Amino acid sequence: MSTTRQRRPHGSNANRSQVVVRVGPEIKAKIDRVADALAISQSAAFELIVEHIEVDANGRPSFYDGPLASDVNEELPLASSA
């Protein structure tokens, strides 16, 4: 059941940046579910989720253990120009 979401007060976006992301339908549904449950906007739900991500001294999420772009030592397949 969907609840009415609260909006931020007019003018409260003065010092805020816009972030545009594309996510799969399962992620969108999860953000919607959080927003609906807390009666907040999707952007407020996204902000709340990101605020709770712990990062290490290098800014990497503490839960991430996959390879980093800097760990991959491959050259880009660039075609040589004549």
C-alpha positions as CSV (number, residue, x, y, z in Angstrom):
1,M,0.0,0.0,0.0
2,S,1.4,3.3,-1.0
3,T,1.5,6.3,1.4
4,T,1.7,9.9,0.5
5,R,5.3,11.0,0.3
6,Q,6.6,14.1,2.0
7,R,8.2,16.8,-0.2
8,R,11.1,18.9,0.9
9,P,10.1,22.5,1.7
10,H,10.3,25.0,-1.1
11,G,13.8,26.5,-1.5
12,S,15.5,23.6,0.4
13,N,17.4,22.5,-2.7
14,A,19.6,25.6,-2.8
15,N,22.8,23.8,-1.8
16,R,22.0,20.4,-3.3
17,S,23.4,18.7,-6.4
18,Q,21.5,16.6,-8.9
19,V,22.6,13.0,-9.5
20,V,21.0,11.2,-12.4
21,V,21.3,7.4,-12.3
22,R,19.9,4.5,-14.3
23,V,19.0,1.4,-12.4
24,G,17.4,-1.9,-13.1
25,P,13.7,-2.5,-12.2
26,E,14.6,-4.5,-9.1
27,I,16.6,-1.6,-7.7
28,K,13.9,1.0,-8.6
29,A,11.3,-1.2,-6.8
30,K,13.5,-1.3,-3.7
31,I,14.0,2.4,-3.7
32,D,10.2,2.9,-4.1
33,R,9.5,0.4,-1.3
34,V,11.8,2.3,1.1
35,A,10.3,5.7,0.0
36,D,6.8,4.4,0.4
37,A,7.4,2.8,3.8
38,L,9.0,6.0,5.2
39,A,6.7,8.4,3.3
40,I,9.6,10.2,1.7
41,S,10.6,11.0,-1.8
42,Q,12.7,8.7,-3.9
43,S,15.7,11.1,-3.7
44,A,15.4,11.2,0.1
45,A,15.3,7.4,0.2
46,F,18.4,7.2,-2.1
47,E,20.2,9.8,0.1
48,L,19.3,7.9,3.2
49,I,20.6,4.6,1.8
50,V,23.9,6.2,0.6
51,E,24.4,7.9,3.9
52,H,24.5,4.5,5.6
53,I,27.2,3.0,3.3
54,E,30.4,2.7,5.3
55,V,33.6,3.6,3.3
56,D,37.2,2.9,4.0
57,A,40.0,5.5,4.0
58,N,40.2,5.3,0.1
59,G,36.4,5.9,-0.3
60,R,35.7,2.3,-1.1
61,P,32.5,0.7,0.3
62,S,33.4,-1.7,3.1
63,F,31.2,-4.4,1.7
64,Y,32.9,-4.4,-1.7
65,D,35.6,-7.0,-2.3
66,G,35.7,-7.2,-6.1
67,P,38.4,-6.0,-8.4
68,L,39.1,-2.3,-8.9
69,A,39.8,-0.7,-12.3
70,S,43.3,0.2,-11.0
71,D,43.9,-3.5,-10.2
72,V,43.4,-4.5,-13.9
73,N,46.6,-4.1,-15.8
74,E,45.2,-4.2,-19.3
75,E,45.8,-1.8,-22.2
76,L,42.8,-0.4,-24.1
77,P,42.4,-2.0,-27.5
78,L,43.0,1.2,-29.5
79,A,43.4,1.1,-33.2
80,S,46.5,2.7,-34.5
81,S,46.0,5.7,-36.8
82,A,47.8,5.9,-40.1
